[in-house]
């Protein structure tokens, strides 16, 4: 199995390091955070603060490098990759894919890069919050672009599968638009609802019940984490935010003019049931030969229909789709 | 203890009938729904479909009449009250208070009316969905206006306390604005989010995680129930909807211009924690003498600060407030 070098040992990077080690891989990590490095060493892991040395070792051993730093730190680490391991196998775990893909093309263009995004996390952060089982049962998006080298794609997908996730093959643009829709917009609506509710003071708190609690739950997430993911996905988030504003404005207009909210409420009811139906739809087995010329199209067709890869058998990806 | 006559034997009315009987009161009910009446009789309750007879009996026995019909049916039942029990003790359990208060003043002005709203419910409806413990631990708003007769208020509060709820004394306008904020707006935001998410198809369903599930949970509520409460509270809901639109529009503008969402996200985080703080604040005991001239102000000051009445001792209401 391919060696793994993780740069950044917070919640996600620290969990990748532990999960890959548990899967039987040789792993090492480095981080700018002396605190995370020390905590990792205290847990018996091969970890330090010398990012350059870790990358040089990755180049020597042809390891897979996992960038697990916040989006704002990606450019800096890519500079180190370009200097110390310019042609290395490279992936990342950042929550937006378009901006990272652009940065790799700009800063470390020779790296054999395929992006990734494990859809797992907790409200906590840092090495101590991580766990080798964080990715068990989670979706892990692995990027497919027109120019993706599927041998590299296979390396990244294999790591995701090794740590217990299933793989969703997806282009950066489709990923970023979809997370704007189902993750970033929910965080912004929760923030707006919490602010409107809080304006009602202690009386609002006394009358708030299930609908308010559910609708504001993620508003308690650390603001810097929410800012990083939403602001980092600005380009894809703006049109989704406009969709939501349009629908809420239409509800306002209809309530003010005719007094009716039927269209808004019915669309929400239908939408909620449609999402549930997609989730519970019967799925059929699919095989994608990664060496075939149409393999990229096969992977994208699978991912864009909500399908997933669950195993690799040599050069064949085994999956399921509704 | 005062006899109780419940008109409407769905989820809430049926639960009031059962809970009041369990508390040891003599109870009877009537409903337009032959199905609910039959189900109530099958459970051994004194129930039928002759609303006029039930109201005449209430007038004879000076019972407390509880209107437990949807807002759209309130005017019709108030007409029957005006004909058959014009001066009866009267309350209701409708989710909006201003429109019902107006209707009582217009249609049954001689009724000794104080409005109510038990903050309890389930996604189900009808007699069979009800339970004698539905109100255990719930908040029950009991209306206080400038002209409220506190002897009537005491009768309504006593029923709420008897069935296990605590009482929040509140004017109709404050009630309607606050439920718009913490209940009706959450339903509309959940509907918008579910519609935007569903537009992303099976891929969105595959990537949707906790934030989307929490944010859309109430979008699965029966559309006619959500319409009834939101459309019925139009006047109070419009300005709250404008607040939400203003905040979401400000987020959109900031993201488009500077790329920053700090203000939106921090306000949501602070709001969410402020609501939690109000909920867990230490509370001191309060006594309001219902026979004192300033009793109405005392009750309103308590309710508007998120306080509650937990018992009645003769003419004194015992409560707590932060």
Interface residues (C-beta under 8 A of the other chain):
Chain A: X119 X139 X141 X168 X170 X174 X175 X177 X178 X179 X181 X182 X183 X185 X186 X187 X188 X189 X190 X191 X192 X193 X194 X195 X196 X197 X198 X199 X200 X201 X202 X203 X204 X205 X206 X207 X208 X209 X210 X211 X212 X214 X215 X216 X217 X218 X219 X220 X221 X222 X223 X226 X227 X230 X231 X234 X237 X238 X240 X241 X242 X243 X244 X245 X247 X248 X249 X251 X252 X255 X256 X259 X260 X261 X262 X264 X265 X266 X267 X268 X269 X270 X271 X272 X273 X274 X275 X276 X278 X279 X281 X303 X304 X305 X306 X307 X308 X322
Chain B: X119 X139 X141 X168 X170 X174 X177 X178 X179 X181 X182 X183 X185 X186 X187 X188 X189 X190 X191 X192 X193 X194 X195 X196 X197 X198 X199 X200 X201 X202 X203 X204 X205 X206 X207 X208 X209 X210 X211 X212 X214 X215 X216 X217 X218 X219 X220 X221 X222 X223 X226 X227 X230 X231 X234 X237 X238 X240 X241 X242 X243 X244 X245 X247 X248 X249 X251 X252 X255 X256 X259 X260 X261 X262 X264 X265 X266 X267 X268 X269 X270 X271 X272 X273 X274 X275 X276 X278 X279 X281 X303 X304 X305 X306 X307 X308 X322
